[in-house]
Every structure is written in C-alpha cells, then in structure tokens.
Amino acid sequence: MQEQDNSVGGDNAEELTSLTIKVPDDLHRAYQRCTWILINETGKNQLDIMDEMVRDFLTKHGC
C-alpha cells in the first residue's frame, strides 16, 4: 500500500488536513483542468498549487 504524502515544502514540512468542498461537476472539471495546466506549465506539484489556491482565496476575502 502506498503512503500518502501529508507534508508540503520539504524542509518546512507541515502536517496537512483534508478540505472538502462541494461544487457542480463543471467547476470540478475546470479545477482539475486548471490544476493540470499549472502543474505542466510551472513544474509545481499538486500540493503546492492547492496551497496557493487556498491562500489566494483567503487573501482575496480578507481572512
């Protein structure tokens, strides 16, 4: 069985918590497509992109 990576950032590894959101199928597909494009264009990993998206959302809403 494979072990899930629950850390971000190598030396500054942090424990991760799952975040579940409910969205319509079209938004889910758009998110998957956007994530895939960002991974391929930037070379970042999926966890880094998720972290960036959540931080951008919180910043945008002043949280």
C-alpha positions in Angstrom: 0.0 0.0 0.0 1.3 3.5 -0.9 1.7 6.0 1.9 0.1 9.4 1.3 2.3 12.5 1.4 0.9 14.7 4.2 3.5 17.4 4.0 4.3 20.5 2.0 7.6 22.2 1.3 10.5 19.8 2.0 12.5 21.3 4.9 9.4 23.2 6.2 7.1 20.2 6.1 3.7 20.8 7.7 1.0 18.3 8.5 -1.9 18.6 6.2 -5.6 18.4 6.8 -8.2 17.5 4.1 -10.5 20.2 2.9 -13.7 19.0 1.2 -15.8 21.4 -0.8 -19.0 20.7 -2.8 -19.2 22.2 -6.3 -21.1 21.4 -9.5 -19.5 19.0 -11.9 -18.5 21.7 -14.4 -16.5 23.6 -11.7 -14.8 20.4 -10.6 -13.7 19.7 -14.2 -12.5 23.2 -14.6 -10.5 22.9 -11.4 -8.9 19.7 -12.5 -8.1 21.1 -15.9 -6.6 24.3 -14.3 -4.5 22.3 -11.8 -3.2 20.0 -14.6 -2.2 23.0 -16.7 -0.5 24.8 -13.8 1.5 21.6 -12.9 2.7 21.3 -16.5 3.4 25.0 -17.0 5.1 25.8 -13.7 6.5 22.4 -12.6 4.9 22.9 -9.2 3.4 19.9 -7.5 -0.3 19.4 -6.8 0.0 20.2 -3.1 1.8 23.5 -3.8 -0.9 24.5 -6.2 -3.7 23.6 -3.7 -1.9 25.6 -1.0 -1.6 28.6 -3.3 -5.3 28.5 -4.3 -6.5 28.4 -0.7 -4.1 31.2 0.3 -5.3 33.3 -2.6 -8.9 32.7 -1.7 -8.3 33.7 1.9 -6.3 36.8 1.0 -9.0 37.9 -1.5 -11.7 37.7 1.2 -9.5 39.3 3.9 -9.3 36.2 6.1 
